């Protein structure tokens, strides 16, 4: 391991050494898998669902006994997109196990054979494109047939699972549920970040996935655990960070994992060996991060329709909003009317600029929110 790595990882998963806490959640997730249960993992965005899943996948016993696959379907809009994403992940996941493992997949998923070529010495190369998915349901049948006959039990984690509710086809939940309930060789982890949408999929009696999974809600890591984790890594590098620094950023960013990691990543870099990171560093760290995102934020705002932009700025300035269409809110921020706010609200929600949690609207990206407050 690189001794000079910044220990506060902001993307991907490195190792347990750089993973903070989640001991109870890890234990529960692995226990559900071993008991053959499918699981819905639900939290707000950037709370660390992906990291937790990959942390569990790195567990020695899981690695030895299962084949693990992680597919992110956030960008998918149809069953065809879903099948394409799943196919690519399965192929990439099987590559480390050699040609024989890939041949078994290829023998089962005949509809994708056009995407295979061989070099002069017979090594396979896979060039699957979205255009190779001619009949998504048939290819999906073949994929599940392969999974059910895999030489090892499989774990398939599907991130942003709520996307299937907005697919162009209206029967995707029923199609997937039928396949999954007959696939005894696979445990599924359905991760989602829109509480209302993902909750309805699994908790509504009229939906195909009703009562088909165990549920795990991912909350913020306790501030005491995060303080212990951060202070330890600073200390290992000959640096010091005051506990009140960690507590302040924890409060500022609602204990959401990614923002804490991003702030600590920058604070760690700013603090020289033998130096103390004190509360005065926080503002400089935030400024550093906002400067790095400034062009992106300007572009995002420029592309928004005027009414959506006005509402986004208003929500950012307010922080959290319970009634954005109320007369008081409309008047306070000089918005056009309640009806125009309602339309703009839908547009911002659809584009993921804002989130709605427990009837409170807020800007999804907390750094973007700070930038809006400071500049608009």
C-alpha angles and dihedrals in degrees: 000000000000106000091206097056115129099247094214101083116200100183134030127357124282109173144311088273090070096038118099120223117295087141095143093044091048091051092049094047093049091045091053091050093049090050090053095247127145114229138206111212111197133182143127116284119284094017091123107265093141092048092050093051093048090045088057091045089056091057108119095230092048091049092050098045105034144043108230129206130180120195125181111205098178092116096045122108104175144026088261091057090047094052091047093051092046093048093052093048092049092050093047091046093052097047095085089058094061139240096309093060091048092048090055089054092047093049090054099041098052095161091070098050091107087071095064126090132170130223121225093275094048102259112147124240122194122213104168114170131185087255090065090068098086099155109022096189093051092049090047089052089053093047092053090045088055093047093049090054098041114137089235129036111262136221115207116190115194113196122206089015091170088078090082089070090067099045118129089243113072099207101058095111091054093046093051094042091054092051095044097050090055095045104088094167095066136067115203128209112198109197120191140170106193103081097197097047099039091042092054091052092060104025104042112096091214095058125089095237094053111142092349098120145043112248128229120181113201113217131181117293107252112265090235091059092046091049091051091048095048097043091049093054093046089049093050088057094048092255133118131218121187116235092232089062090059091044092051095051090042089057094041093054099036093245092289108161102224094051091048090049092048093049093045090046090057095040090051090052092047093052116082123213109281091019129117121233105218132175092274088070093064097076091048091051092051091047090050091052094045091051090053091053098037097103092046092049093048091051093048092052093045091056095053121098111253097252092050090049092051091049093046091053090047093052090047091053092046093047099208123020127198099179112024092167094053119118092240094055093043091050096043093057097032094241119169103247143321091260093052089048090052091054093044090048091057091049093051092047092049090051092046093239089127135026133210117218122169091344092307121120121207140157108276098218108059094198089051088051091055091047091051092049092049098044107031 
